[in-house]
Amino acid sequence: MLRDLAGRAADYGLSRRAFLGLLGAAGGSAALSACGTSGPDSIRVSGGKKGVLRWASWPDYIDVSDKDASDHPTIDEFEKKTGINVLYYDKITDSDVFYGTVRGELANAQDIGYDLTVQSSRMVGTWIELGYAHELDRTKMPNTKNLIKSLDDPNLTSKGTYSMPWQGGFTVLAWNKSKVEKMTSVSELWSNKDLHGKVEVFTEFSYALPLIMWEQGVDPSSNWGDDEFNNALDVIKTNVSNGQIRKVAGNDYLDDLDHGDAWAVIGWSGDISQLNVEAGEEKYGICVPDAGGQVWSDSMVAPYTSNQMDSVEKLINFYYDPAVAAQVSATVGYICPVEGTQAAIEKINPDLAKNEWIFPTDDLLKKTSFLRWVSTADYQKYTNEFLDATSQ
């Protein structure tokens, strides 16, 4: 937390020393010194090792074996096929927080402890804009020809090949069906008084606000500005203040929903699908609001400091094989960006091949849009305003 706060302080023009001075306690400085300003010490491999690929991603975002959730069969298969050892870490729970742990090394051209990361498109765009992303060679990744166009975020495509989509999804309304019968609009999160103190929304404005924008008549992919942003933010601010929103949450919203602390959320389609699979029933309702929804893709991006690009490109190419992608999709439940996966997954689980949250219909896609590109400066400004509004 201190590392993240120190990183955010820099955005206000405060040096690390000034931040610690304001913190006003030697214990704060000691804590920062003890943990460093770079990510978890346990995953540091200085400069990277030949034949070792360090991969950071989100929790529950890769296939697992039936016997051991820490075992990932596709990684095992890749290692046997290539001889490359993959160190996989599900350390990312918030794109901004993760960036805060590595931004110092990126700015100083130092190894960040990872050769490949999976980031939100928004954060990938920031890495590209700041020159922190390594360019990828498509000729070394022939399987990327299988990329499904609907998951190719136009915000990133225009900048060249610096990333490739890993999984996609929808930002949706989700609710516990034993508490709420049905939902079709985001305004029901605020108007339903039975949900007082039981609603959760995301910590990142780029996921928390688009559904509200749609309901206010603003397409998130259009050229909206400060007024539209503030109109949507006011809804969040009001409902944080009056207690309707229980918590502005990261990936921990899933635990809160599962444990009954939250009854209705703005969430991610794949997460809710996974919860229903784990429950063995349709315990949670899920919908793209009638007014419109958000589609997004998380993408693989390599830091420019990595010296393992040959291994990175081999791994990306491997996961764009439809047979391999099907193994991942069968576990994670997000939109697969690889053409041919729907046919391949029928051999694993025919029911999943019919799941519209993994293989969305054209009608579903027409109700959604990507969030428009926001410059890094504006993104930081909006992030700070969102944090100020939700930290009451």
Secondary structure, DSSP 8 states (H G I E B T S, - for coil): -HHHHHHHHHHTT--HHHHHHHHT-HHHHHHHHHH-SSS-GGG--TT--TTEEEEE--TT-S---SS-TT--HHHHHHHHHH--EEEEE---S-HHHHHHHHHHHHHTT---S-SEEEEEHHHHHHHHHTT-B----GGG-GGGGGB-GGGS-HHHHTT-SS-EEEEEEEEEEEEETTT-S----TTHHHH-GGGTT-EEEESSHHHHSHHHHHHTT--TTS---HHHHHHHHHHHHHHHHTS-EEEEESTTHHHHHHHTS-SEEEEEHHHHHHHHHHHTS--EEEE--TT-EEEEEEEEE-BTT-S-HHHHHHHHHHHTSHHHHHHHHHHH-SB--BTTHHHHHTTT-TTGGG-TTTS--HHHHHTEE------HHHHHHHHHHHHHHH--
